Amino acid sequence: MNQDVAVPDIRIGTIINTRMKAASTIEQILPHGFESFALFFWQHTRQIEWERLADEIHRVLDGTGAAISAIGAYGNPLEAGEINRETVKGIEECIENAHLFNCREVTAITGRVRGCPVPASMDRLKEVWSPLLEGAGAKDVRICFEGWDGEGTWLDGDLSVMHHPAAWEMVFEALPYENVGLELDPGCCVIRLIDPIALIPEWGHKVFHVHGKDATVRWDVVRRHGTSSFVSLRDARKAKVKTPPLFGFFRTPGFGDTDWRTLISELRLAGYTGAIDIEGGNDPVFNGALEMTGQVESLRYLKECRGEVCVPNPA
């Protein structure tokens, strides 16, 4: 932690969908105390005027102390369809333009060769991501892969191979670059019955960005129904047939199972000095009209776990 300036060593912020008038959204929620913002694109960055977007956001952030922590293009870059090629182009544009936002973290999901086991994607992963990582390295940009399974299985899926640490090992062995790491998502760990805190001593050096997302596991349901009943909140709402009781579901930090005070302590022990950006749109309680209510409560909780403010030591 910087001992001379009272700035947080770990910022607490939120994720901003760039399709939702990013600068205006940031301006409206800044007074709540968000310290960082991760910009999010889904599948493509077409029609994005990068310099204009950066200028609009900088005008809003100027003098506030808040910052852009990451920009990310999410989609499946490993397939060969038109939208997949646009995802690759979006990642390239994020790498090219990260400096406009004074950030060096570009977030993404790995992609996956659809319908195949995780190991079958490794050759394609190397083919697509090696030149992206080399280009990013030349610009001092780091790529952060979200530790998300894409709601697939080890044997089948269509978006991501980052199922759990066994897959992470395979990915980082296939891509032995210093500028590739994890976008740790504790909620995606908890829903797989993995303790995210237990991962940090081994994986903390690879954590480049953190999603503020948690999950709740209903162990009484696990004991009676097992773990085959999890679906995302989005899919649960779309379901047209009766489903088994949910064994677990995502939550906003502060309302799930993770002890974020301990998690943040472990991140600090591992040397992490990035941001924890709340990922909205997942909590079955704080959604819709209550979305920002949940996020602001989570912001307060995470700041309490971190230490509300950075207090300088006496000179």
C-alpha positions in Angstrom: 0.0 0.0 0.0 1.2 3.5 -0.8 2.1 5.1 2.5 2.2 8.6 1.2 -1.2 9.0 -0.5 -4.5 7.8 1.0 -5.6 5.6 -1.9 -7.0 2.1 -1.7 -4.6 -0.8 -2.5 -7.7 -2.7 -3.7 -10.4 -0.7 -5.4 -14.1 -1.7 -5.0 -16.2 -1.0 -8.1 -18.7 -2.4 -10.5 -19.0 -3.7 -14.1 -20.5 -1.4 -16.7 -22.2 -2.7 -19.9 -20.9 -0.4 -22.6 -24.2 -0.7 -24.5 -26.0 1.1 -21.7 -24.5 4.6 -22.2 -21.4 3.9 -20.1 -20.4 7.5 -19.3 -23.9 8.4 -18.2 -24.3 5.3 -16.1 -21.0 5.9 -14.4 -21.9 9.6 -13.7 -25.2 8.6 -12.1 -23.7 5.9 -9.7 -20.4 7.6 -8.9 -21.9 9.4 -5.8 -22.5 6.0 -4.2 -18.8 5.6 -3.7 -17.7 3.2 -6.5 -13.9 3.4 -7.0 -13.5 1.5 -10.2 -15.4 0.5 -13.3 -14.8 -2.5 -15.6 -16.1 -1.9 -19.1 -17.9 -4.9 -20.7 -18.6 -5.8 -24.3 -20.5 -8.9 -25.4 -19.2 -10.7 -28.5 -18.3 -7.6 -30.5 -17.2 -4.0 -30.4 -18.7 -2.8 -33.6 -19.6 0.9 -33.9 -17.5 1.7 -30.8 -15.7 5.1 -31.2 -12.9 4.4 -28.8 -11.5 7.9 -28.4 -14.9 9.4 -28.0 -15.9 6.8 -25.4 -12.6 7.3 -23.5 -13.1 11.1 -23.6 -16.6 10.9 -22.3 -15.6 8.6 -19.4 -12.6 10.7 -18.5 -14.7 13.8 -18.3 -16.9 12.0 -15.8 -14.1 10.6 -13.8 -11.9 13.6 -13.7 -11.1 14.7 -10.2 -13.1 11.9 -8.5 -10.2 9.4 -7.9 -12.2 6.6 -9.6 -10.6 4.7 -12.4 -11.3 2.2 -15.2 -9.9 -1.0 -13.9 -10.4 -3.2 -17.0 -12.0 -3.4 -20.4 -13.3 -6.7 -21.7 -14.7 -8.4 -24.8 -16.5 -11.6 -24.0 -17.6 -14.3 -26.5 -16.1 -17.4 -28.0 -13.0 -16.6 -30.0 -12.1 -20.2 -30.7 -14.9 -21.0 -33.2 -14.8 -19.9 -36.9 -18.2 -18.2 -37.4 -18.6 -14.5 -38.2 -19.6 -13.6 -34.6 -16.6 -15.5 -33.3 -14.3 -13.5 -35.7 -15.9 -10.3 -34.4 -15.1 -11.4 -30.8 -11.4 -11.8 -31.8 -11.5 -8.4 -33.4 -13.1 -7.0 -30.2 -10.4 -8.4 -28.1 -7.8 -6.9 -30.4 -9.5 -3.5 -30.2 -9.5 -3.7 -26.4 -5.8 -4.5 -26.4 -5.1 -1.6 -28.8 -7.2 0.9 -26.9 -6.7 0.0 -23.2 -4.2 2.8 -22.8 -6.9 5.3 -23.7 -8.6 4.4 -20.4 -5.3 4.3 -18.4 -5.7 0.6 -17.7 -3.7 -2.5 -18.7 -6.1 -5.3 -17.9 -8.2 -6.8 -20.7 -10.7 -9.3 -19.6 -12.1 -12.2 -21.6 -13.3 -15.8 -21.6 -11.1 -18.4 -23.3 -13.7 -19.7 -25.7 -14.1 -23.3 -26.5 -14.3 -25.8 -29.3 -18.0 -26.6 -29.0 -19.3 -30.0 -28.1 -15.9 -31.4 -27.2 -14.1 -32.2 -23.9 -11.9 -29.4 -22.4 -8.6 -30.9 -23.6 -9.8 -30.8 -27.2 -9.7 -27.0 -27.1 -6.0 -26.6 -26.2 -4.6 -26.6 -29.7 -7.1 -24.1 -30.9 -6.6 -22.1 -27.7 -2.8 -21.8 -28.5 -3.5 -20.9 -32.1 -5.9 -18.0 -31.3 -4.5 -16.6 -28.1 -0.7 -16.8 -28.6 -0.7 -13.9 -31.1 -3.2 -12.0 -29.0 -1.0 -12.4 -26.0 2.2 -11.5 -27.8 0.5 -8.3 -29.2 -0.8 -7.5 -25.7 2.7 -8.0 -24.2 4.1 -5.5 -26.6 1.7 -2.9 -25.3 2.2 -3.9 -21.6 -1.4 -5.2 -21.5 -2.4 -8.2 -19.4 -5.1 -10.7 -20.4 -7.4 -11.9 -17.6 -9.4 -15.1 -18.3 -12.6 -15.4 -16.3 -12.7 -18.6 -14.2 -16.1 -19.5 -15.6 -17.3 -22.8 -17.0 -19.7 -21.2 -19.5 -22.4 -23.4 -17.9 -21.0 -26.4 -19.7 -19.3 -29.5 -18.4 -15.8 -31.0 -18.7 -17.1 -33.1 -21.6 -19.3 -30.6 -23.4 -19.9 -26.9 -23.7 -19.8 -23.9 -26.0 -18.1 -20.9 -24.3 -15.3 -21.5 -21.9 -12.8 -24.2 -20.7 -12.0 -22.5 -17.4 -13.9 -25.0 -15.3 -11.7 -25.3 -12.2 -8.0 -25.4 -11.3 -7.3 -28.6 -13.4 -8.4 -26.7 -16.5 -6.5 -23.5 -15.4 -3.3 -25.6 -15.3 -3.9 -26.8 -18.8 -4.6 -23.3 -20.1 -1.6 -21.7 -18.6 0.6 -24.6 -19.7 -0.7 -24.1 -23.3 -0.1 -20.3 -23.0 3.2 -19.8 -21.0 3.1 -16.0 -21.1 3.6 -13.8 -18.1 0.9 -11.4 -19.2 -2.0 -14.0 -19.0 -3.8 -14.6 -15.7 -7.1 -15.1 -14.0 -10.2 -13.0 -13.6 -11.1 -14.7 -10.3 -14.9 -15.1 -9.8 -15.6 -16.5 -6.3 -19.2 -17.1 -7.2 -18.2 -19.4 -10.0 -16.0 -21.3 -7.6 -18.7 -21.6 -4.8 -21.3 -22.9 -7.2 -18.9 -25.7 -8.2 -18.4 -26.4 -4.4 -14.9 -25.0 -4.6 -13.7 -22.7 -1.8 -12.2 -19.6 -3.5 -10.2 -18.7 -0.4 -8.4 -22.0 -0.5 -7.3 -21.3 -4.1 -5.5 -18.1 -3.4 -2.3 -19.3 -1.8 -1.6 -21.3 -5.0 -3.2 -19.1 -7.6 -3.0 -15.6 -6.1 0.1 -14.7 -8.3 -2.1 -15.3 -11.4 -5.1 -13.2 -10.2 -5.1 -10.0 -12.3 -8.7 -9.0 -11.8 -11.6 -10.1 -9.5 -15.3 -10.2 -10.1 -17.4 -9.2 -7.2 -19.8 -12.2 -7.3 -20.7 -14.8 -4.8 -23.1 -17.8 -4.5 -25.2 -19.6 -2.0 -25.2 -23.4 -1.8 -28.3 -24.9 -0.1 -26.8 -28.0 1.5 -30.2 -29.4 2.4 -31.0 -29.5 -1.3 -27.6 -31.0 -2.1 -28.2 -33.8 0.4 -31.7 -34.6 -1.0 -31.2 -33.8 -4.7 -27.5 -33.6 -5.5 -25.9 -31.0 -7.6 -27.6 -31.4 -11.0 -30.2 -28.8 -10.3 -28.2 -25.6 -10.7 -29.2 -23.3 -13.5 -28.5 -19.6 -13.8 -31.0 -17.1 -12.7 -31.6 -16.2 -16.4 -32.2 -19.8 -17.4 -34.4 -20.4 -14.3 -36.7 -17.5 -15.4 -36.8 -18.9 -19.0 -37.6 -22.4 -18.0 -40.9 -23.6 -19.3 -41.0 -26.9 -17.4 -40.8 -27.8 -13.8 -37.3 -28.0 -12.5 -35.8 -29.6 -9.3 -35.1 -27.3 -6.4 -32.0 -25.1 -7.1 -29.0 -26.4 -5.1 -27.3 -23.1 -5.5 -27.5 -19.7 -7.1 -25.3 -16.6 -7.6 -25.4 -13.8 -5.1 -24.1 -10.3 -4.7 -21.1 -10.2 -2.3 -22.3 -9.8 1.3 -25.3 -12.1 0.7 -23.6 -15.3 -0.3 -21.4 -17.9 1.4 -17.9 -16.4 1.0 -16.1 -14.6 3.8 -14.8 -11.7 1.8 -12.8 -10.3 4.7 -10.7 -13.4 4.6 -10.6 -13.6 0.9 -9.4 -10.0 0.6 -6.7 -10.7 3.3 -5.5 -13.7 1.2 -5.4 -11.6 -1.9 -3.3 -9.0 -0.1 -1.0 -11.7 1.1 -0.6 -12.8 -2.5 0.3 -9.2 -3.5 -2.9 -8.4 -5.3 -3.5 -4.6 -5.8 -6.2 -4.6 -8.5 -9.9 -4.1 -8.3 -12.9 -6.1 -7.2 -15.7 -5.1 -9.5 -19.3 -6.2 -8.7 -20.9 -8.2 -11.4 -24.6 -7.4 -11.4 -27.6 -9.1 -12.9 -27.2 -12.4 -11.1 -28.8 -12.1 -7.7 -32.3 -13.5 -7.5 -33.2 -11.1 -4.7 -31.5 -7.9 -5.7 -32.4 -7.6 -9.3 -34.6 -5.5 -11.5 -35.7 -2.4 -9.5 -33.5 -3.6 -6.6 -30.3 -4.1 -8.7 -28.5 -1.0 -7.5 -29.8 -1.3 -4.0 -28.0 -4.7 -3.8 -24.8 -3.3 -5.5 -24.5 -0.4 -3.1 -25.0 -2.6 -0.1 -22.3 -4.9 -1.5 -20.1 -1.9 -2.1 -20.4 -1.0 1.6 -19.8 -4.6 2.7 -16.7 -5.0 0.5 -15.2 -1.7 1.7 -15.8 -2.8 5.3 -14.0 -6.1 4.5 -11.1 -4.3 2.9 -11.0 -1.4 5.3 -13.3 1.5 4.6 -10.5 3.9 3.7 -6.8 3.8 3.4 -5.4 5.5 6.5 -1.9 6.8 6.1 0.6 6.0 8.8 2.0 8.9 10.8 5.1 10.5 9.2 
